[in-house]
């Protein structure tokens, strides 16, 4: 009976982790997450354009973090959903998955290195969703022991 109760908690927290990643993917699909700032010449106004995290335009203009974050988030969402249905607990795979979730959260913060103008509210919520996913997945590993 105790194993069944712990298994339910593990499944619950892995499901919450997957839900947080799904929220992050939905936010990444919005066209407000990534920012590019263009300055045509000193005499003209600054042009600010917003893009989806999945848009390769930001990658072409050396803002690598949004596209890398988007790709990793989709892969992690699939992996976490797969781990929900795997009943045998493989510690190395679970900790590797948790490490990649944390790495993705760190990568999602990288646009701040270009300046605060490159940070959007959508980008902040994406980072918070990925961090929440890491927290839920970490708790699921704690209950899995």
Secondary structure per residue as TSV (DSSP state, phi and psi in degrees):
chain	resnum	aa	ss	phi	psi
A	1	X	-	360.0	-38.7
A	2	X	H	-64.1	-38.5
A	3	X	H	-63.3	-40.4
A	4	X	H	-64.1	-40.8
A	5	X	H	-65.6	-44.0
A	6	X	H	-65.8	-37.1
A	7	X	H	-63.2	-38.9
A	8	X	H	-64.9	-39.4
A	9	X	H	-66.7	-41.0
A	10	X	H	-61.2	-46.1
A	11	X	H	-63.6	-40.5
A	12	X	H	-61.1	-49.0
A	13	X	H	-71.9	-32.4
A	14	X	H	-68.1	-35.4
A	15	X	H	-66.6	-40.0
A	16	X	H	-64.3	-37.9
A	17	X	H	-63.0	-44.1
A	18	X	H	-65.3	-38.3
A	19	X	H	-64.3	-40.9
A	20	X	H	-64.0	-38.4
A	21	X	H	-67.6	-36.7
A	22	X	H	-63.6	-38.6
A	23	X	H	-63.0	-42.2
A	24	X	H	-62.2	-41.9
A	25	X	H	-64.3	-40.8
A	26	X	H	-62.9	-41.7
A	27	X	H	-67.9	-35.5
A	28	X	H	-66.7	-27.6
A	29	X	H	-74.5	-19.1
A	30	X	S	-68.5	148.1
A	31	X	T	-84.2	28.8
A	32	X	T	-122.4	4.8
A	33	X	S	-81.3	-50.7
A	34	X	E	-99.3	144.3
A	35	X	E	-122.3	138.2
A	36	X	E	-125.7	135.9
A	37	X	E	-116.4	124.7
A	38	X	E	-113.8	138.0
A	39	X	E	-123.9	96.5
A	40	X	-	-61.3	-44.7
A	41	X	-	-159.4	164.9
A	42	X	T	-62.2	-23.0
A	43	X	T	-91.0	-7.0
A	44	X	S	-106.0	163.7
A	45	X	-	-74.0	156.5
A	46	X	E	-74.1	138.3
A	47	X	E	-108.4	123.1
A	48	X	E	-113.3	121.8
A	49	X	E	-118.3	142.4
A	50	X	E	-112.7	143.6
A	51	X	E	-135.3	164.3
A	52	X	-	-73.1	155.9
A	53	X	T	-65.2	-23.7
A	54	X	T	-86.0	-4.5
A	55	X	-	-77.7	130.5
A	56	X	H	-79.7	-6.6
A	57	X	H	-60.9	-41.9
A	58	X	H	-64.1	-36.9
A	59	X	H	-65.0	-38.5
A	60	X	H	-66.8	-27.6
A	61	X	T	-99.9	26.3
A	62	X	T	69.9	18.4
A	63	X	-	-99.8	82.5
A	64	X	-	-76.2	-29.7
A	65	X	H	-58.8	-43.6
A	66	X	H	-60.5	-46.7
A	67	X	H	-68.1	-40.5
A	68	X	H	-63.1	-42.3
A	69	X	H	-61.5	-43.7
A	70	X	H	-63.1	-45.4
A	71	X	H	-64.6	-46.2
A	72	X	H	-64.1	-36.7
A	73	X	H	-65.5	-41.1
A	74	X	H	-64.6	-45.0
A	75	X	H	-62.5	-42.8
A	76	X	H	-65.7	-37.6
A	77	X	H	-60.6	-45.4
A	78	X	H	-63.7	-43.0
A	79	X	H	-65.8	-41.9
A	80	X	H	-67.5	-40.2
A	81	X	H	-61.6	-38.4
A	82	X	H	-65.6	-38.3
A	83	X	H	-71.1	-20.9
A	84	X	H	-64.7	-38.3
A	85	X	H	-89.3	-8.9
A	86	X	-	-83.8	117.0
A	87	X	-	-82.6	-30.1
A	88	X	S	-80.1	127.4
A	89	X	-	-85.0	113.8
A	90	X	-	-104.0	108.7
A	91	X	H	-63.8	-42.5
A	92	X	H	-64.8	-42.4
A	93	X	H	-66.7	-41.7
A	94	X	H	-64.3	-42.0
A	95	X	H	-71.4	-32.7
A	96	X	H	-64.5	-42.7
A	97	X	H	-63.3	-42.8
A	98	X	H	-61.8	-40.3
A	99	X	H	-63.3	-39.9
A	100	X	H	-70.0	-35.1
A	101	X	H	-63.0	-43.9
A	102	X	H	-64.8	-41.8
A	103	X	H	-61.3	-39.6
A	104	X	H	-64.8	-38.7
A	105	X	H	-63.7	-38.4
A	106	X	H	-68.1	-42.6
A	107	X	H	-63.3	-34.7
A	108	X	H	-67.7	-15.8
A	109	X	T	-88.4	-14.5
A	110	X	G	-57.2	-29.7
A	111	X	G	-58.6	-17.6
A	112	X	G	-65.7	-20.3
A	113	X	G	-69.7	-21.0
A	114	X	G	-80.4	-19.6
A	115	X	-	133.8	163.8
A	116	X	G	-68.2	-19.4
A	117	X	G	-67.5	-20.6
A	118	X	G	-88.0	-4.6
A	119	X	-	-95.3	129.8
A	120	X	-	-117.1	164.7
A	121	X	H	-63.7	-39.7
A	122	X	H	-61.5	-42.3
A	123	X	H	-62.2	-37.4
A	124	X	H	-65.7	-43.5
A	125	X	H	-67.0	-32.4
A	126	X	H	-63.9	-46.5
A	127	X	H	-62.4	-42.6
A	128	X	H	-65.0	-36.6
A	129	X	H	-66.6	-41.6
A	130	X	H	-68.2	-39.3
A	131	X	H	-64.8	-39.2
A	132	X	H	-64.7	-38.0
A	133	X	H	-62.1	-42.3
A	134	X	H	-63.0	-41.1
A	135	X	H	-64.4	-45.9
A	136	X	H	-64.1	-40.2
A	137	X	H	-68.0	-38.3
A	138	X	H	-62.7	-40.5
A	139	X	H	-65.1	-38.5
A	140	X	H	-63.5	-35.2
A	141	X	H	-69.3	-34.0
A	142	X	H	-66.5	-41.8
A	143	X	H	-73.8	-20.4
A	144	X	H	-75.4	-14.7
A	145	X	-	-81.2	360.0
